[in-house]
Amino acid sequence: MLIKAAVVRSKGGPFLIEEVELDEPRDDEILVKVVAAGMCHSDLNSRDQKYPPRLPAVFGHEGAGVVERVGRNVGGFRPGDHVVITYNTCERCFSCVSGKPWACEQLFELHFGGRAPDGRMTIRDRSGPISSSYFGQSSFATYALAYENNCVKVPADLPLEILGPLGCGIETGAGAVINAMQMPVAETIVIFGAGSVGLSAVMGAVIAGATRIIAVDVRSNRLELAGELGATDLVDASKVEPLEEIRRLTEGGVRYVIEASGSPSSLSCGIKLLRTGGVLGLIGAPPIGTEIPLDVNFMIFNRTIRGIVQGYSDRQTFIPRLIDLYRKGRFPFDKLIRYYDFNDINQAALDSDAGLTIKPVVRMI
């Protein structure tokens, strides 16, 4: 079927709105009419080829829309269902069958391989196939192919344009604190990076019962919003040395840190802040191959770095939980969002890169 999609054809190049051919849904696939899709840092990293897949490609992995058609083996969805599309998994590896889909052994390939699980490219133009199935969706398009395991039914009375970011960035930040860190109530946590993921972690820390939440960033507008969302202390790393300032605020360090900025220097700082027995949750994603020096003996004394993908989230239960918290006024993630028309997707990317917009959401219709 003919659809419109935002195709990236060159490293760091623009999103080009083009007419392309999308496969019809196969037996295990769901065709979703995309209403809106959030723009995440991973989309821009892939555009810039800091991550695969190869170009040309269609990105987008925070889609929300309405089910148009389903394959004959799909039993849990039907046309007309409102869905958020989230991350895809293999459903066969040890992690998947053990109830830990976020640790799927095929996760990287399913996110960034540019192909559907059966190996085919689902989008093409006159010149040939285009890398697609990004996170099992490629939702910077008017229609996307997804699967039962990465579609989540959502209430029809909520605007779909709000809900898309729950599929990755919001889920990841909030889930990192609520699900992965296992932080007791009345604790202190430091969160590096006040973008959409870091601010979601701030809101997650409030829900988890943290009594002191220290947000670190270099942009005053983001820190101001962090304060509105529940951060108790704001550290502007453009004005003070964060390691010294946080040690001063906490009398030496903390037991819980989230690194959501993707900055190697912030990661190093966060590690140095850990008290004995402390945990650093690593979410921020620098270019592939990024390394930092590590004092092994410092880490031996019961300090942990925990890589966190998708917020350790069971998609079918955690996203509805976040929606319920939003309805109750306890998780106001809509404060992060700014909307753009599909034709303005490049402006959304520019504003995101410049830090002017925290969570761009591109509306297809």
CORNORZI-V154728 format. One line per field, one symbol per residue. ss: DSSP state (A for helix, B for strand, O for the rest). A space follows every 50 residues. Layout:
ss = ???
//
This chain:
ss = OBBBBBBBOOOOOOBBBBBBBBOOOOOOBBBBBBBBBBOOAAAAAAAOOO OOOOOOBBOOOOBBBBBBBBOOOOOOOOOOOBBBBOOOOOOOOAAAAOOO AAAOOOAAAAAAOOOOOOOOOOBBBOOBBBBOOAAAOOOOBOBBBBBAAA BBBOOOOOOAAAAAAAAOAAAAAAAAAAAAOOOOOOOBBBBBOOOAAAAA AAAAAAAAOOOBBBBBBOOAAAAAAAAAAOOOBBBBOOOOOAAAAAAAAA OOOBBBBBBOOOOAAAAAAAAAABBBBBBBBBOOOOOOOOOOOOOAAAAA OOOBBBBOOAAAOOAAAAAAAAAAAAAOOOOOAAAABBBBBAAAAAAAAA AAAOOOOOBBBBBOO
//
